[in-house]
Amino acid sequence: MAVLAAAAVGVLALRGAGARKVDTLAEAFSVLERSMAAGAPWLPQGSTWGEAFERLKGAGVEADWSKMGETLKAYEAFRYGGRPDPVEGKEEVTGLAMKIQRGVLGHGPKRKSV
């Protein structure tokens, strides 16, 4: 019974995370960062976003990695170049966050040392 309760709580948490609306790319990357900490703990601490994306791609996480690369460039231009926070690409980033978060329940990428 306790296992079923834990699974139900996990599913509800995922639904809540998926339903969370983000308005900016910065918010989307924040959601992604939390999902990676929970769903991909095998990623090395202190990795750059580019390194993390390469490791996720190598682990078999499906995403439009070309689009994610473009989105990352726009995000870095915001973070380090003083450009306005873009809104384009936030759906791809939050979608990737949800795929990684599902790994917590065993449906995402295998946890491995990279």
C-alpha positions as CSV (number, residue, x, y, z in Angstrom):
1,M,0.0,0.0,0.0
2,A,2.8,2.4,0.9
3,V,4.4,1.8,-2.6
4,L,1.1,2.7,-4.3
5,A,0.8,5.8,-2.2
6,A,4.4,6.8,-3.1
7,A,3.7,6.2,-6.8
8,A,0.5,8.3,-6.7
9,V,2.4,11.1,-5.0
10,G,5.1,10.9,-7.7
11,V,2.5,11.0,-10.5
12,L,0.8,14.0,-9.0
13,A,4.1,15.8,-8.6
14,L,4.9,15.2,-12.3
15,R,1.5,16.5,-13.3
16,G,2.0,19.6,-11.3
17,A,5.5,20.1,-12.7
18,G,4.1,19.7,-16.2
19,A,1.3,22.0,-15.6
20,R,3.6,24.8,-14.3
21,K,3.5,27.6,-16.8
22,V,6.8,29.3,-17.5
23,D,6.8,32.8,-19.0
24,T,10.5,33.1,-19.9
25,L,13.4,31.0,-21.0
26,A,15.2,31.7,-17.7
27,E,12.3,30.1,-15.8
28,A,12.3,27.1,-18.2
29,F,16.0,26.5,-17.6
30,S,15.4,26.8,-13.8
31,V,12.8,24.0,-14.1
32,L,15.2,22.0,-16.2
33,E,17.9,22.4,-13.6
34,R,15.7,21.0,-10.9
35,S,14.6,18.1,-13.1
36,M,18.2,17.2,-13.8
37,A,19.0,17.2,-10.1
38,A,16.1,14.8,-9.4
39,G,16.0,12.7,-12.6
40,A,19.6,12.6,-13.7
41,P,21.7,12.6,-10.6
42,W,24.5,10.9,-12.6
43,L,25.2,14.2,-14.4
44,P,28.4,15.8,-12.9
45,Q,27.9,18.8,-10.6
46,G,29.1,22.0,-12.2
47,S,28.6,20.9,-15.8
48,T,27.9,23.6,-18.4
49,W,24.5,23.4,-20.1
50,G,26.3,22.3,-23.3
51,E,28.1,19.5,-21.5
52,A,24.8,18.4,-19.8
53,F,23.0,18.3,-23.1
54,E,25.8,16.2,-24.7
55,R,25.6,13.7,-21.8
56,L,21.8,13.6,-21.9
57,K,21.9,13.0,-25.7
58,G,24.5,10.3,-25.2
59,A,22.3,8.7,-22.5
60,G,19.5,8.4,-25.1
61,V,17.2,11.2,-24.0
62,E,15.2,12.1,-27.0
63,A,14.9,15.8,-27.8
64,D,15.3,18.0,-30.8
65,W,18.9,18.6,-30.0
66,S,19.4,21.0,-32.9
67,K,16.6,23.2,-31.5
68,M,18.0,22.8,-28.0
69,G,21.3,24.1,-29.2
70,E,19.7,27.2,-30.7
71,T,17.7,27.7,-27.6
72,L,20.9,27.4,-25.4
73,K,22.6,30.1,-27.6
74,A,19.7,32.5,-27.0
75,Y,19.7,31.7,-23.3
76,E,23.5,32.3,-23.0
77,A,23.1,35.6,-24.9
78,F,20.6,36.6,-22.3
79,R,22.7,35.4,-19.3
80,Y,26.1,36.6,-20.4
81,G,25.5,39.1,-23.2
82,G,22.9,41.4,-21.7
83,R,20.1,40.5,-24.2
84,P,16.5,40.4,-23.2
85,D,15.2,37.1,-21.8
86,P,13.8,35.4,-24.8
87,V,10.5,33.5,-24.7
88,E,11.2,31.3,-27.8
89,G,12.3,27.8,-27.0
90,K,10.8,27.5,-23.5
91,E,8.4,24.7,-24.6
92,E,11.4,22.6,-25.7
93,V,13.3,23.2,-22.5
94,T,10.3,22.4,-20.3
95,G,9.5,19.3,-22.4
96,L,13.1,18.1,-21.9
97,A,12.7,18.7,-18.1
98,M,9.6,16.6,-18.1
99,K,11.3,13.7,-19.9
100,I,14.2,13.8,-17.4
101,Q,11.8,14.1,-14.4
102,R,10.0,10.9,-15.6
103,G,13.3,9.2,-15.1
104,V,12.6,9.4,-11.3
105,L,9.8,6.9,-11.8
106,G,11.9,4.6,-14.0
107,H,10.6,5.6,-17.3
108,G,13.4,8.0,-18.4
109,P,17.0,7.5,-19.2
110,K,18.9,4.8,-17.3
111,R,21.0,6.2,-14.5
112,K,24.6,5.7,-15.3
113,S,28.0,7.0,-14.6
114,V,29.1,9.3,-17.4
